[in-house]
Amino acid sequence: MTSVFLIVALTTVAQNNKLEGTIKELDQKNAYIVAHADTTGLMRLLAAEFTINRTTGTIVSGRDKTLELMRHGMVSYDSFSVETEMVLIKGPSLAISMGNELVVSGGNRELKGQIVRRRFTHVWIREKGEWKLFARHANNICTN
């Protein structure tokens, strides 16, 4: 009985480690896609119901609305790097990642050209076998 429990526990840990790596890769992919204003890539990565609590203090709900902001230069970066510090896993189809970002704003953004440090939280869901970014919260870190 103890052997069975140990095997199940080790298998679960291995699966969670693999999933954690997958989510960290997806955070990197998201940063790359956003930095390159790749609306086609973002269309594939975001859930249709994607909702973001933006650093501007507004909430945007729906993937199409987010893509529209990108097309108008309101979601634009000259560079975007991300460090995922923690991934929480809840079952086979829900993961939450958290960490920090360093961005240089571009496009029509108020902080264009400035280096901005932020904290983020992503909610990832698995739909039809693929991981999708379902929700995002980001906030700028005050430098005072």
N, C-alpha and C positions, 0 to 999 in steps of 0.2 A: 504494500500500500504506500509506504514511504517513497519507494522508487517511482511509482506512478506520479505521485505529487511532485517530486523533484523534476521529472521529465516535463510535466505540464508547466511548471514554473519556469524552467529554463527555456522552453519553447516560447512562452509568452514574452519573456525578456528579450529574446532574439528577435521576435516579430516586432516588438515595440522599438527596439534599436534600429531596425530596418526602416520602420515607418518614420521614426524621428529623422533619419537621414533623408528620406524622401521629402518630408515637409521642409527641411532646411534647404534642400535643392530647389523646391518650389518658391520659397522666399527669395532666393537668388534669381530665379527665372523671372519672377514678378518684377524685381528691381531692374533687371536688364530690359524687359519688355517696356516698362514705363519710361526708363531713361531714353529709349530709342523711339518712343511714341509709336510703338507697333500696335496699332488698333486691331489688326487681325489676330496677333498673338494674344492680346488682352481679351478679345472676344472669346477665344478658346479657354483661357485660364479662369475667367470670372464666371460665377454662377449667374443665371439670369436675374436673380433677386439680389445681386450684390448690393450691399449698403456700406457706405463709408461715412464715418464721423471725421470730417476734414479738419486740418490744422487751421482753417479759416474760421472755424466755429459753426460751420453749416453741416447738415446731414444730407447726403445725396443717396437716394434709393433707386436702384435699377441699373443694371449694366449699361444699357443704352444711354442713360443720362451721363454716366461717368465717361463713356466713350465720346460723347458730344463735348464735354469739357476739355478732353484731350485734343479733339479736332480744332477747338477754338483757342488752344494755347494756355488754357487755365490749369492744365495738368501737364507740366513741361519741366524737364530737368536737363541741365548740362552734364550732370553726373549724379549717380545714385548708388550708394553702397549700403549693404545691410549686413548686420551680424545678428543671427538668431541665437539668443541666449538660452531659451527654454522652449521645449515642446511638451505640451500636455496632451495625452491621448485618452480618449474616452470611447472605447469600442472600436470596431473596424471602420467606422465612417465619420468620425469627428475628431479633429485635432485643432489645438490652439497653439499658435507660436507667438513668442514675445521677444523683443530685443531692441536694438538701437539702429539708427540709420544716420548717414551723413550724406546730405544732398547739396547740390548747387542748383538753385532755382533758375529756370529759364522761361521762355515764352512770354506771356503777358502777366506773369505773376508779380505780385507786389514786392517780393524779395529777390527779384531777378539779379543773378550774378552773385548773390550772397551765399556763403556756406552756412547751412542750417543743420543742427544736430536735433534728432527727434527720437522719441520712443514710439514703438508700435505694438499693436496686438492684431493678429490675424486669426480669423476663424475659417478653418478649412473643412469642407464636407466632401464625401465621396458620393458621386452621382454616376450611375451606370458604369461603375468601374474606374472612373477618372476623378482625381482630386480637383476641386474647384474652390476658389477663394470666395467665400460667402459673405464675410464682413471684415471690415478693417477700421481700426481706430489709430490715429497718429496724433501726437502732440509735440510741438516744438519745445526744446529744453531752453529755459531762460539762461542767459549767460551773465546775469548780474551778479 
